Amino acid sequence: MVESRAFVSLSKVPEADTSNGGRLWSEAERQSDGVMIDFDNAIRRSYLVCANPRTGSGLLCDSLWLTGLAGQPDEYFGRAVQQKYKTRWCISDIDDYISVVLTRTRSQNGVVGIKVYAGHLTLIDQYSRQSELHVNTDGFDALCALLPELRIVRLNRRDKVRQAVSAWRAKTSKQFIRRRGEDLAPFNASFDYDRIRQELDEIVRSDQLWDDCFSARNLETLNLVYEDSLESDVTGTLHRVLDFLEIDYPPTLETRTLYQKQADDLSEELVLRFHEIAQKKHHRTLV
């Protein structure tokens, strides 16, 4: 059984800045110092947003975060994001980091949310082996064991080619998100069918990792498809997720997000070009 109590000295966690998408911690979060936290009692609901890149997970998690009711879901176990938070919080030990994530990112109603990509699962296995909280199981199960009243929000995308084109364009332009008021980064790269094909193959592998993960476990799951949810009705999707998590919210709650859609006419041109070349090569495109 995973130990559920941890002593966390919150005084070593400085106020976050707002650069690179950071948030300011609330005054209530800053008031506690060296408090014994009983996670089983303090966390009333936890959830994982299980997704892959370019599925709208950033939009969903940002919308959930800004309600103030659903924790602060982020990629806490992704290598780059974890390092950013460790630096910001002045933490190096993995156990301290896990404890602070579960403490500092919890909303006042006792909700904790974490976003996980399939590509993070190997890293989570490594963190589990490094941690004093390690149990004789894989990292995903160890993470689930830390999260009481756990529910899963799985976000997928039906059109894998558009997802692959979006991934290639983001990596090539270095613009992974577009904040409100920002312009799209200039994009003058030559079309690269093979690179997009590699992205498509990686998406298929990652989706299969999640399929295998959930087929082996009995977890209460809400399945969302981007084209049927976030693409057309962000606020309705937000309400649906909050209802699934059994989080009370005002009926007039609207979506607040810093994210802005990145797809444009060029995206459509790239998708069409990919399909044309795939057809000539007799390649299957999954859509």
N, C-alpha and C positions, 0 to 999 in steps of 0.2 A: 504494500500500500504506500502511496506517495505521501510524504509528510505534508500536512496542510497548514502548519503554522510556521511563520518566519518573522524574525525581528528585522525590521527595516528602518535604518536611520535616514529619515527623509530630509534631514538638514543638508546632506551631501548632494542633494539634487537641486541644482540651480534653476532659476526661472528660464523657461525655454524662450528662444527668440523667434521672430516671425520670418526669418530668412529661409529660403528654400522650402517653403510650405510649412514651416514650424508653427505651432500654436502657443499662445500664452496660457500658462497654468492658471486656474482660477484661484481666488483668494482662499477659498475653503481648502484647496489642496495644499496651500503653502502653510497652513496653520499647524498641522501635525508635525511632531518631531520625535523620532524614536518611539513610535507607537507599536505595541504588540498587535499584529493583525491576525485575526482568525479568518482565513479565507473562506472556510465553509460557511461561516455565519455572515461575513461581510459581503460576499458576492451573491447577489440574488438571481442573477441570470448571466450566463456567458455564452458566447457564440463565436464560431469561426466562419469567416467568409472564405470559402474554398474556390479558387478561380485560377485562371491563367492570364498572362498579360494580354492586353488589348481586348478585354471582354466588357469593359465598363466598370470594373471593380473599383477603380479610383473614384469615379463619379459616385458610385453607391456608398463607398466608405466615407467619403467626404460629406455626403448628405446625412448619413447616420451620425457622424461626429458632430456636425453643426446643429443637430437637434438638441444637444446637451443631455440626451436621454439614453444614449446607446453606447456609452464609452467613447473611446478614441481609436477606432480600428485602423491599424496600419500594419506594414510588413515588418513586424518586430523581429522576425526570425529570418529575414533576408539578409545576406551578408553586408551589403552596402548600407541599408537602412539601419541595421543593428549597430554598425560602427558609428553612424551618425548619432544615434541615441546614447551609446556608451560614452562618446566624447562629450556630448551635451550634459549628461548626468554624472560625468566623472566616475565611471564604473568600468572595471575590467573583468571582475569575477562573474561567471555565468549565472551562479545562484543568486547573487545580488541583483543582477540584471533581470532575471525572471521575476524575482520578488517585487522589484520596482515597477516593472511592466504591469503586473497584476494589481499593484497598489495605486500608482500614479495615473494610470489611464482609465481608472474606473470612474464612471459618472456617479453623481450623488445618490441616485436611486439603486446603486449596487450592480451596475451592468458593466461587463468587460467584453470587448470585441477585439479580435485579431484577424488580420488578413493573411492568408497562406496561399502561396502558389505551389503547384506540384514540384517545381524546381527547388523549393525550400525543404522538401521532405528529407533529402539526404543530409542537409545541414542540421535539421532538427534531430536526426539520429545522432549526429556528432555531438550536439549540445547536450543531448540526454546522457551520452556516455561520459561527458566531462563533468556533469552536474552531480552534486551530492544527492539530488532527488532521483537519481537514476533507479529505475526498476527493471526487472527482468522482462523487458518487452521492447518493442520498437519505439522510436522517438515520437511518432504521431500518437500512439496510445498513451505514452507518458505525458504528452501535452494535454490530451483529453482528460487524463486523470487529474490534472491540476485545475481543471475548469468545472466547477459545480454547475448543475442545472444547464448542461451544455446542449446547444442546438447548432445545427449546421445550415448555413446558407450557401448553396452551391450555385455558382454563376457560370454559364457556358455561352458559347456563341454558335449559332447555327451555320453561318456563312464563314467557313474556315479560310477561304481565299481572301476575303476582305480583312479578316483578322491577320493573316500572314502579310498582306500588303501593308497594313497599318503598322505591324511590328517592324518590317523592313524599313519603312519610311521613318519611323521614330528613331531607330538605331542609326540610320544614315544621317538624319538631320540633327540628331542629339536633342530633339524636342519630344520628350516622353509625355508631357502634359501641357495643356494650354490653359493658363489661368484667365479668368475673366478680364477682358480688356487687352489681352495680349494678341499680337498678330501671329500668324503662322510663320515659322521660320522659312527663309528662302530654300527652295529645293531645286537644285540643278543637276542632281546625280543622273547618270545614265541608267536606263532601265536594266535591271539585273534579274532575269528570269530564274537563274540557278539559285541565287540568294533567297529569293522569295519562296522558291520550292523548298529550300532547306528550312525556312521558317514554318512552312506548311507541315512538313514532316515532323518538326519539333512539337507543333501544336497537337498533332495527332498522338504522338507519344505521351505528351503531358496529359491530354484528356484520358488516355488509357490508364495512366497512373492513378488518376482520381477514380476512374471506374473500378479498378482493382481494389483500391483503398476502401471504397464504400461497400463493395460487394461482400467484403470480408467482415463488415462491422454492422451492427444494428444501431444506427444513429438517427435521431429525429432530424429530418432534412427537408428544407424548402428548396426546390429546384427552380431556378430562374434561367430563362433564355433571353439574351440581350435583345434580340429582335422583337420579342413579345412583351418586353417590360421596359427597360431603361431607354430604349431607342424612341419610344412613342409616349411614355407616361412615367416620368421620373417620380413625380409626387405620388401617383397611385402605387408605384412599386415600393416607395419608401413606406407608405402606410401598410402595404401588404407584409413587408418584412417586420415592421414593428408589431403588427398583429400576431404574426407567427412567433415572435419572441415574447409575446404577452407583456409588452411595455405600454403603459398608459400614455396617451398623448392627446393634445387638444384636437378636436375634429377639424379645426381650421388650419392645422399645421401645414405649411407650405415648404417646398424644398428650398434650402439655402445651400449653395455650393460655390466654390471658387473655380470649378472646372468648366471649361467651354469645349464644345465639340471640335475635333480636329479634322474630321473627314470633310473634303470639299470636292470640287469638280475634278481636280487632278487625281484624287483618290479613285474616282469612277473610271477615269481614263486608264489608270494603272491596272485596275481590276479587269477591265475589258481586254487590255493588251495581254495580261497573263492568260486569260481564258483562250484567246486566239492562238497563242503560242502552244499552250497545253494541248489544244485540239490538233494542231499540226503535228505535234510530237506524239499524239495518241496517249497522253498522260491523263490519268484520272485526277479530278480536282475535288471530289467529295461533295460538290454542290451542283 
